[in-house]
Structure formats: C-alpha cells, structure tokens
Amino acid sequence: MKNKITNILKNALEISVQKKQLPGFSLPYLEVEPPANPRHGDYAANAAMILASQIKESPRKIAQLIQGNITDDENIIEKTKIDGPGFINFFIRDDAWHKALKNIEEQKEKFGRVELGNGKKVQVEFVSANPTGPLHIGHARGAVVGDVLAHLLAAVGYNVFREYYINDYGNQMNNLGKSVLLRYRELAGEKIDFPDTCYRGDYIREIARDFLSREGNKYLQADEEKTIGYFTETAGRSIMEEIKTDLKDFGVTFDGYFSEKELYKNNGVNKLLEELQKSGFVYSDGETLWFRTTSFGDEKDRVVVRKNGEPTYFAADIAYHQNKFSRGFEMIIDVWGADHHGYMPRVRAGIQALGYSQDALKIILVQLVNLLRGGAPAAMSTRLGEFVTLREVLDEVGRDAARYNFLMRRSDSHLDFDLELAKKQSSENPVYYVQYAHARICSIIGMACERRVALPHYADINPGLLEEPEEKTLIKMLARYPEMIYGAAKSLEPHRVPFYLNELAGIFHSYYNKHKVLSDDEKLTGARLFLTMSIRIVLQNALNILGVSAPEKM
C-alpha cells in the first residue's frame, strides 16, 4: 500500500510540473509514512514541505497543487486532506485494505518477502570473538543482531553469506597457549607465578586439566617456546568448538569461518601494504609504517606496522576487507561492539584506498547489555568472575527469550535484560505475550475444527463484516507487515520486527477479550476466523525472521 501511495504521489508531482503549476525540482526522496495519530489518515507525505525551500513557495499552496493532480486509477483512496504546515494525508478505502487478507492466504509463509536486494551478494560478518574464552552476553547481543539482520536481508532478496572471522593470529593467541601451559604445570604440582597478561578464567584450568589427563607429564620438562604453539593450537580449537556449540544452541550458524592466519599466508598482508605504499596511501617515518587515513576524513593517520615489525590489527583488517570484496560481495556488513566506534573511520579509509566505495561497507554497532534480576543488577556464578557467559543466560531463560530480549531495543542503545522478566509467563514478558497470541489463535482454530466449523478461504468470506475498530486496525497492521520488513532491512534495524510483533499481539489480545471469534453468526464467524488465521500466519512469519519459535500450545 505504501508503494502504491508513493507512486500516486510521484505521478501527481509529474503532472504538476507538466502543467507548469510547479517548476522543475530535485526531490531526493519521497517520505510516505503512517502518521502518529491515526485520525490524520493512513499515510502522510511531506513532499510539499521539502519542496517549499527549493521553489520558494508556501508548503500548503504546493500541497494543494499536488492534491489537485492526484489520480487514483485503482480506486484505493477514500479521500485526501491537507493538515498542519503542508502534510498531504491519505485515507485508504476499507476494501483496499481487505486485499491484504487475500495476499496472506495466497502467499502464506512468503507473505512479507519483498524485493529490495535483487540477488545482490552481501556478507554479514558478526560475533568474530577471539577464540580465547567463552562468549559473553555482549557477544550474544551481536550474534542475534547479525543473525536476524541476515534473515531480513534474505527475506528482501539479497544473496546473504554469514561469516565468523576467527582472530587466531598474534599475541592474544600466544597468551592463551601460555596460560594453559602454566595452569597445566600448576595442576601437575609446580608452584607458578601467574603473569597478569595471561587469561585467568576457570575455563583455562579446565582445558589444562584435560591436557594433563590426556598427555600426562610429558610437557613438564619440554622447551616452553616449542610447547606453547601446541598448547595454543589445541586450546584455541577447543574454545572455538565450544563457541560454535553455544551459538548453535542460540540458533546462530554461519556459512563460513575465516581464519586470520589465512591473511598472512604467502606474506599476504605485507604484500598488500607494499602495494598501498607504492600508491602513496602508506608511508614510513623511518621506524613505523603509517596509513594516510586523514586523506579520507580520519582525525589522524594510523599505524599499520609497529617499530618491532609486527603488523597491527588495522593492517589485517585492510587485508580482510580486500579479501571480502575479492570474493564478489557487493555489500559488506560488519557487526561490531560499541567500543569499536573510533575504529570505523580507518576501516572506511582502508576500503576507499583499495578502490571501493565507502557506501559498500555498513557498520552496525552493538551497545552493552546490563543484566538484571528483578530490576537489580544480576548476580551470576560466572566461570570467569568477570563477565556473564551466553551459556549461563541460555541455561536460565532459554533460546527464545534470550533472542527476543536482546532485540528489544535499537542495537546502538544500551539494553537492560531482566532475567526474571524473561522467564515470566505473563503479559509483562514480551516474547511470552507474542508467542501466547500465536498459541491462542491455534486454540481458536482447534475449537473451530472441534465444532465442525469449516476453515474459511478468502473467497468464502465477506470482509466488509469486519467493522469493529480493532478489526480494521488489525487488517491495516497485517497489510503493513511487508512495509515493515522492507524498512527494517533497508535501514539495517532488526529491532523493528519485535516492535511490530509487540504491537500486533497487543491489539489481537485486546480484540480477543472484547469480541467472540466463534459465534452463532455463521458469516461473521467466517470473516473473523479468516482474519484470525491471517494474524497467525504473520505472527509465525515474523517470529521465523527472529529465529524464535511459534508454539501451538503454551
């Protein structure tokens, strides 16, 4: 419906120019959105106000000219009205909305899948936690944001590839191997002075205990430098397998895992830096190699090779993003923690130096999670004593509640996650409230079958009988589901899906409490039952996007 109104508006603008009522103009976009107050119509357009500054004319006068040239070949508009400083408000005919119910019946699980990507190859890289410890709740939020974003993009026609970048090269991995080796020696009876640079979590002790059980004392007298490599590789592989298991239980899987080590094969990173140096983007001050990120708007140039000859993370990231583009991805999406905010300009500078548009890279920042229990900071028995793991949250509240709650706010906003609320079986718990709406509808359908009420098809019903305000609101919400999916994918904002679900479930529960779906009026029962069945389809489709189950009983 939104697209239809947008096209009608575009046509009215073109006619206004053809009639020379309006001069030629440049309109970067047409904003057509539902107004905050439903009494102002179904959609509102601000085109007149955008044009007013360009053509030096009153917005209301422009709006009146546009309004006078509106043609409605499909007969979907009941009326238009100009409000405020120059909004053009559109009121849609009820029978035009009813067609959405037919679309839902015909498209079923495909309802909401609209075309935006046209098969364009897009890579979503997310989580990418160092394999030096278990995933914590910050990683968990990034995991579900990236996963649902991938679902959204696939739903609007992109060819999506999910990737995990394994940071398995450099000092953090050497520290992991050394940490396990020292704990191994400690468990074997040696007195160890544990360095501050080493990892101290209980999981290190568990890995070391496995080493001792499996290998015995054979590495106690071995040369430390030679031994650390083996301990690093084995510990990293063990932690990575645990990460994969936790993510799988969280409903997150990847199409590929990319090892940072691959970038350094055949001297790959250094060769790339040499090419960039020849191009003038990298320069030396005699001791250090620098990247001219200031040429692309960064506040200062950035080091790519340190004085000791070691490449920085930035150097590896330039090489990694070059690798992404070389694999044919036309759009790259990186989901990062909010602490990487300052890192964004240099990575954008890197891809521009490689000859790619900065618009081809989208960066989603994910803010911190405050874990609560009944409104107070949560006390958890963490394996680390420092942070709460994804596994602990999954074990306590389950996959559905965890995924849904991590999406309850914009990814770039701080999130309060209340564990007790996430377990409640009441309307206070958003995921329960939405899932219960689906289960309630399944119960209604079951009762209809028990009473031998035939499940209706659109051709069998009279949608004009759906006259209650809640029914009209529900139909409009269902019709707008594809618009919501399109907008969430285009803006890369997965939180829009649970926001929509919360509103749809709330309206449905209110409707159910006020009106009987199954009654003695056969025709009204058919119309209401069909509406209810349509709501179930949309609830399930949206929950599928979120990777959350749609239970039939609760």
C-alpha positions in Angstrom: 0.0 0.0 0.0 2.8 2.4 0.9 4.4 1.8 -2.6 1.0 2.5 -4.2 0.6 5.8 -2.4 4.2 6.8 -3.2 3.6 6.1 -6.9 0.4 8.1 -6.9 2.2 11.0 -5.3 5.1 10.8 -7.8 2.6 10.9 -10.6 0.8 13.9 -9.1 4.1 15.7 -8.9 4.9 14.9 -12.5 1.5 16.2 -13.6 2.0 19.4 -11.6 5.3 20.0 -13.5 3.8 19.1 -16.9 1.0 21.6 -16.2 3.7 24.2 -15.2 2.0 24.6 -11.9 5.3 23.7 -10.3 8.8 24.4 -11.7 11.3 21.6 -12.2 12.8 20.4 -8.9 15.1 17.9 -7.3 13.4 15.7 -4.7 15.9 13.3 -3.2 13.2 11.1 -1.7 9.5 10.9 -1.0 8.7 10.3 2.6 5.3 8.5 2.9 4.7 7.1 6.4 1.7 6.4 8.7 1.0 9.5 10.8 1.5 9.3 14.6 -2.2 9.9 15.0 -4.4 7.5 13.0 -7.1 10.2 12.9 -4.9 12.1 10.4 -5.2 9.3 7.9 -3.4 6.1 6.9 -0.4 7.7 5.3 1.1 11.2 5.3 3.5 12.8 2.8 5.8 15.8 3.5 6.7 16.4 -0.2 5.3 19.9 -0.1 7.4 21.0 2.8 10.6 19.6 1.3 9.8 21.4 -2.0 8.9 24.7 -0.3 12.5 25.8 0.3 13.6 24.9 -3.2 10.8 26.7 -5.1 10.2 29.5 -2.6 6.5 28.9 -2.2 4.1 28.2 0.7 4.0 24.4 1.6 0.2 24.5 1.9 -0.1 26.0 -1.6 2.2 23.4 -3.0 0.3 20.7 -1.2 -3.0 22.0 -2.7 -1.5 21.9 -6.2 -0.3 18.3 -5.7 -3.6 17.3 -4.2 -5.4 18.6 -7.2 -3.4 16.4 -9.6 -3.8 13.2 -7.7 -5.2 10.4 -9.9 -6.4 7.1 -8.4 -6.8 4.5 -11.1 -7.1 1.6 -8.6 -9.7 3.4 -6.6 -7.9 2.8 -3.3 -8.1 6.4 -1.8 -11.2 7.4 0.1 -10.1 11.0 0.5 -7.0 13.2 0.9 -6.6 16.1 3.3 -4.0 18.8 3.9 -3.0 19.2 7.6 -0.6 21.2 9.6 2.1 23.1 7.7 1.5 21.1 4.5 1.2 17.4 5.1 -0.9 15.6 2.5 -2.8 12.9 4.4 -4.2 9.9 2.6 -7.3 7.9 3.8 -7.5 4.4 2.3 -10.7 2.7 1.4 -11.6 -0.3 3.6 -12.0 -2.7 0.7 -8.4 -1.7 -0.5 -7.1 -2.9 2.9 -9.0 -6.1 2.6 -6.9 -7.3 -0.4 -4.0 -7.8 2.1 -6.0 -10.7 3.6 -6.2 -12.4 0.2 -2.4 -11.8 -0.3 -1.7 -13.5 3.0 -3.8 -16.5 2.1 -2.1 -16.8 -1.3 1.5 -16.2 -0.1 1.4 -17.8 3.3 5.0 -18.2 4.6 6.2 -16.0 1.8 4.0 -13.1 2.8 6.3 -10.2 3.7 9.0 -11.2 1.3 9.5 -8.1 -0.8 12.2 -7.3 -3.4 15.0 -4.9 -2.5 18.2 -6.8 -2.9 17.7 -8.3 -6.4 20.1 -11.1 -5.7 22.9 -8.7 -4.7 25.7 -10.6 -2.8 26.1 -9.4 0.7 28.3 -10.6 3.5 27.3 -10.2 7.1 30.3 -10.7 9.5 29.3 -10.9 13.1 30.4 -12.2 16.5 34.0 -12.8 15.5 35.1 -13.2 19.1 38.7 -14.1 19.8 38.9 -17.9 20.5 40.5 -17.2 23.8 37.4 -17.6 26.0 33.7 -18.3 26.0 31.1 -15.9 24.6 29.7 -13.3 27.0 26.4 -11.5 26.8 27.9 -8.7 24.7 28.8 -11.2 22.0 25.3 -12.7 22.4 23.6 -9.5 21.5 25.8 -9.0 18.5 25.2 -12.6 17.5 21.4 -12.2 17.4 21.6 -8.8 15.7 23.7 -10.2 13.0 21.7 -13.4 12.6 18.3 -11.6 12.4 19.8 -9.0 10.0 20.9 -11.8 7.7 17.3 -13.3 7.9 15.9 -9.9 7.0 18.2 -9.3 4.1 17.5 -12.8 2.7 13.7 -12.0 3.0 14.1 -9.0 0.8 16.0 -10.7 -2.0 19.7 -10.4 -1.0 22.1 -13.3 -1.5 23.4 -13.5 2.1 26.6 -15.1 3.4 27.1 -15.2 7.2 30.8 -15.2 8.3 32.7 -15.5 11.5 36.2 -14.0 11.5 38.5 -16.0 13.8 41.1 -13.8 15.3 43.6 -16.7 15.7 46.9 -14.8 15.0 49.0 -12.7 17.3 49.8 -12.1 20.9 46.3 -12.9 22.3 46.7 -16.5 21.0 50.2 -16.8 22.3 48.9 -15.7 25.7 46.2 -18.3 25.6 48.7 -21.1 25.0 51.0 -19.8 27.7 48.0 -19.5 30.1 47.0 -23.1 29.6 50.6 -24.3 29.8 51.2 -22.6 33.1 47.9 -24.0 34.6 48.9 -27.4 33.3 52.2 -27.1 35.2 50.4 -25.8 38.3 48.0 -28.8 38.2 51.0 -31.1 38.0 52.3 -29.7 41.2 54.6 -26.9 40.2 54.4 -23.5 42.0 53.5 -21.0 39.3 53.7 -17.2 39.5 50.9 -16.4 37.1 51.6 -13.3 34.9 48.9 -10.5 34.6 49.0 -10.9 30.8 47.6 -14.4 31.0 44.0 -15.5 31.0 42.7 -16.4 34.4 39.2 -17.9 33.9 38.2 -21.2 35.2 37.9 -22.4 31.6 41.7 -22.2 31.3 42.0 -24.5 34.3 39.5 -26.9 32.7 41.4 -27.0 29.4 44.7 -27.6 31.3 43.1 -30.4 33.3 42.1 -32.1 30.1 45.7 -31.7 28.8 47.1 -33.3 32.0 44.6 -36.1 31.8 45.3 -36.8 28.2 49.1 -36.1 27.9 50.3 -36.8 31.4 53.5 -35.1 32.5 55.2 -35.2 29.1 55.3 -31.4 28.6 56.6 -30.5 32.1 60.2 -30.5 31.1 59.7 -29.5 27.4 61.0 -26.3 26.0 58.4 -23.6 26.7 58.7 -21.8 23.3 58.2 -25.0 21.4 55.4 -26.2 23.6 53.3 -23.0 23.6 52.5 -23.4 19.9 50.9 -26.8 20.5 49.0 -25.6 23.6 47.8 -22.6 21.7 46.5 -24.6 18.7 44.8 -27.2 20.9 43.3 -24.7 23.4 42.1 -22.4 20.6 40.4 -25.3 18.8 38.7 -26.4 22.0 37.4 -22.9 22.7 36.3 -22.4 19.2 34.3 -25.7 19.3 32.6 -24.5 22.5 31.8 -21.2 20.9 30.2 -23.0 17.9 28.2 -25.2 20.2 26.9 -22.2 22.2 26.0 -20.3 19.0 24.2 -23.3 17.6 22.2 -23.7 20.8 21.4 -20.0 20.4 20.1 -20.6 16.9 23.1 -19.0 15.2 25.0 -20.7 12.4 27.5 -19.5 9.8 28.1 -20.2 6.2 31.8 -19.8 6.7 34.6 -19.3 9.2 37.5 -17.2 8.1 40.8 -17.7 9.9 43.0 -14.6 10.3 46.0 -16.8 9.6 44.9 -17.0 6.0 45.7 -13.3 5.6 49.4 -13.9 6.4 49.9 -16.9 4.1 52.5 -16.2 1.4 53.3 -12.9 3.1 49.9 -11.6 2.1 49.5 -8.6 4.5 52.9 -7.3 3.8 52.5 -7.5 0.1 49.3 -5.5 0.3 51.0 -2.9 2.4 53.7 -2.6 -0.2 51.2 -2.0 -2.9 49.5 0.7 -0.8 52.9 2.3 -0.1 53.5 2.4 -3.9 50.1 4.1 -4.3 51.0 6.7 -1.6 48.4 5.6 0.9 51.1 4.1 3.2 54.3 5.8 4.2 57.2 5.3 6.6 58.6 7.6 9.2 61.8 5.6 9.4 60.6 3.3 12.1 56.9 2.8 11.7 54.6 2.3 8.7 51.5 4.7 8.7 48.3 4.7 6.7 47.1 8.1 5.4 43.6 7.8 6.9 43.4 11.6 7.2 43.1 11.7 3.4 39.7 10.1 3.9 38.5 12.1 6.9 40.0 10.4 9.9 41.3 12.6 12.7 44.9 11.2 12.4 47.0 8.8 10.4 47.1 5.2 11.8 49.9 2.7 12.3 49.9 -0.4 10.2 53.3 -1.8 11.1 54.9 -1.2 14.5 58.5 -0.4 15.3 59.1 -4.1 16.0 57.9 -5.0 12.5 54.6 -6.5 13.7 51.5 -5.6 11.6 48.6 -4.0 13.6 45.0 -5.2 13.7 44.3 -2.4 11.3 46.7 -3.9 8.7 45.0 -7.3 9.0 41.5 -5.6 8.7 42.5 -3.9 5.4 43.6 -7.2 4.0 40.5 -9.0 5.3 38.2 -6.4 3.7 40.1 -6.7 0.4 39.5 -10.4 0.7 35.8 -9.9 1.2 35.5 -7.8 -1.9 37.7 -10.2 -3.9 35.1 -12.9 -3.2 32.5 -10.9 -5.1 30.5 -9.4 -2.2 28.8 -6.2 -3.3 27.9 -5.0 0.1 29.7 -5.8 3.4 28.1 -5.5 6.8 30.3 -5.6 9.9 28.5 -6.0 13.3 30.9 -4.7 16.0 30.8 -3.8 19.7 30.2 -0.2 20.5 33.8 0.1 21.7 34.9 0.0 18.1 33.2 3.3 17.3 36.6 5.1 16.8 37.8 2.3 14.6 35.1 2.9 11.9 36.8 5.9 10.0 40.1 4.0 9.5 38.4 0.9 8.1 36.3 3.0 5.7 39.6 4.8 4.7 41.1 1.4 4.0 38.4 0.2 1.6 38.5 3.5 -0.2 42.2 3.2 -0.7 41.6 -0.2 -2.2 39.3 1.4 -4.7 35.9 0.6 -3.2 33.1 2.9 -2.3 32.7 3.6 1.4 28.9 3.0 0.9 29.7 -0.6 0.2 30.6 -1.0 3.8 27.9 -0.8 6.5 28.9 -1.0 10.2 26.4 -1.9 12.9 27.4 -1.0 16.4 26.0 -3.1 19.3 25.9 -1.5 22.7 26.4 -3.1 26.1 23.9 -5.2 28.0 23.0 -4.6 31.6 21.9 -7.9 33.1 19.3 -7.5 35.8 17.3 -9.8 38.1 14.0 -8.3 39.2 15.2 -4.8 38.3 18.5 -5.1 40.3 22.0 -6.0 38.9 22.1 -9.7 38.4 24.4 -11.9 40.5 25.6 -14.8 38.4 28.1 -17.6 39.1 30.3 -16.9 36.2 33.0 -19.1 35.1 35.3 -16.1 34.8 34.4 -14.0 37.8 34.4 -11.1 35.3 31.5 -11.4 32.9 28.4 -13.5 32.3 28.5 -16.0 29.5 26.0 -16.7 26.8 25.7 -20.2 28.0 24.6 -19.1 31.5 21.8 -16.9 30.1 20.7 -19.7 27.7 20.6 -22.2 30.5 18.5 -19.9 32.6 16.0 -18.3 30.2 16.2 -20.4 27.0 16.8 -19.6 23.4 13.5 -17.8 22.5 13.6 -15.4 25.5 17.2 -14.7 25.1 17.0 -13.9 21.4 13.8 -11.8 21.7 15.1 -9.8 24.6 18.4 -9.0 23.0 16.4 -7.3 20.2 14.1 -5.3 22.3 16.0 -2.0 21.7 18.0 -0.5 18.9 21.4 -2.2 18.7 23.2 1.1 19.3 21.2 1.7 22.5 22.1 0.2 25.9 19.9 -2.7 26.8 18.6 -3.8 30.2 17.9 -7.6 30.2 15.9 -8.7 33.2 16.3 -12.4 33.7 13.3 -12.8 35.9 11.1 -10.9 33.5 12.3 -13.1 30.6 11.0 -16.2 32.5 7.6 -14.8 33.4 4.6 -16.3 31.8 2.6 -13.1 31.7 1.9 -10.1 29.5 4.9 -8.4 31.2 7.2 -10.7 29.2 7.2 -9.6 25.6 8.2 -12.9 24.0 5.6 -14.8 26.0 2.9 -12.3 25.1 3.7 -12.7 21.4 4.0 -16.4 21.5 0.8 -16.7 23.5 -1.0 -14.7 20.8 0.1 -17.4 18.3 -0.9 -20.3 20.6 -4.2 -18.6 21.4 -5.0 -18.4 17.7 -4.1 -22.1 17.2 -6.5 -22.9 20.1 -9.3 -20.9 18.3 -8.6 -22.9 15.1 -8.7 -26.1 17.1 -12.0 -25.2 18.7 -13.4 -24.4 15.2 -12.4 -27.8 14.0 -14.0 -29.5 17.1 -17.2 -27.6 16.4 -17.1 -28.7 12.7 -16.7 -25.1 11.6 -15.1 -25.2 8.2 -11.9 -23.2 8.0 -12.8 -20.4 5.5 -11.0 -19.2 2.4 -11.0 -15.6 1.3 -13.5 -16.3 -1.5 -15.9 -17.6 1.2 -16.0 -14.6 3.4 -17.4 -11.1 3.4 -14.6 -8.9 4.7 -17.0 -6.0 4.9 -18.4 -7.6 8.1 -15.1 -6.8 9.8 -16.3 -3.4 11.0 -15.0 -3.2 14.6 -12.2 -0.6 15.1 -9.9 -3.4 16.3 -10.6 -5.4 13.2 -9.8 -2.5 10.9 -6.6 -1.8 12.9 -5.5 -5.5 12.7 -6.1 -5.6 8.9 -4.1 -2.5 8.4 -1.3 -3.9 10.6 -1.2 -7.1 8.6 -1.2 -5.2 5.3 1.8 -3.1 6.6 3.9 -6.2 7.5 5.8 -6.2 4.2 6.4 -2.5 4.5 7.9 -3.1 8.0 10.2 -5.9 6.7 11.3 -3.7 3.8 12.1 -0.8 6.1 13.9 -2.9 8.7 16.1 -4.5 6.0 16.8 -1.2 4.2 17.7 0.6 7.4 19.5 -2.5 8.9 17.3 -2.2 12.0 16.2 -5.7 13.2 14.6 -4.3 16.4 11.7 -3.1 14.2 10.5 -6.7 14.0 9.8 -7.3 17.7 8.4 -3.7 18.0 5.9 -4.7 15.3 5.1 -8.0 16.9 4.6 -6.5 20.3 2.0 -4.1 18.8 0.3 -6.7 16.7 0.0 -9.1 19.7 -1.3 -6.4 22.0 -4.1 -5.4 19.6 -5.0 -9.0 19.0 -5.3 -9.9 22.7 -7.4 -6.8 23.2 -9.6 -7.8 20.3 -10.0 -11.4 21.6 -11.0 -10.2 25.0 -13.8 -7.9 23.6 -15.2 -10.0 20.7 -16.1 -13.6 20.0 -14.4 -15.1 17.0 -16.6 -18.2 17.0 -20.3 -17.3 17.4 -23.8 -18.3 16.2 -23.5 -15.8 13.3 -22.0 -18.1 10.6 -20.9 -15.3 8.2 -19.4 -13.2 10.9 -17.6 -16.2 12.3 -16.2 -17.0 8.9 -14.8 -13.4 8.5 -13.4 -13.3 12.0 -11.9 -16.7 11.8 -10.2 -15.9 8.5 -8.8 -12.7 10.0 -7.5 -14.6 13.0 -5.9 -17.2 10.7 -4.2 -14.4 8.8 -2.8 -13.0 12.0 -1.4 -16.4 12.9 0.5 -16.5 9.5 2.0 -13.1 10.0 3.0 -13.8 13.7 4.7 -17.0 12.5 6.5 -15.3 9.6 7.8 -12.5 11.9 8.9 -15.0 14.6 10.7 -17.0 11.9 12.7 -13.9 11.0 13.7 -13.5 14.6 14.6 -17.2 14.9 12.0 -17.6 17.7 9.6 -20.5 17.9 5.8 -20.1 17.3 4.3 -22.6 19.7 0.8 -24.0 19.2 0.3 -24.6 22.9 1.6 -22.8 26.0 
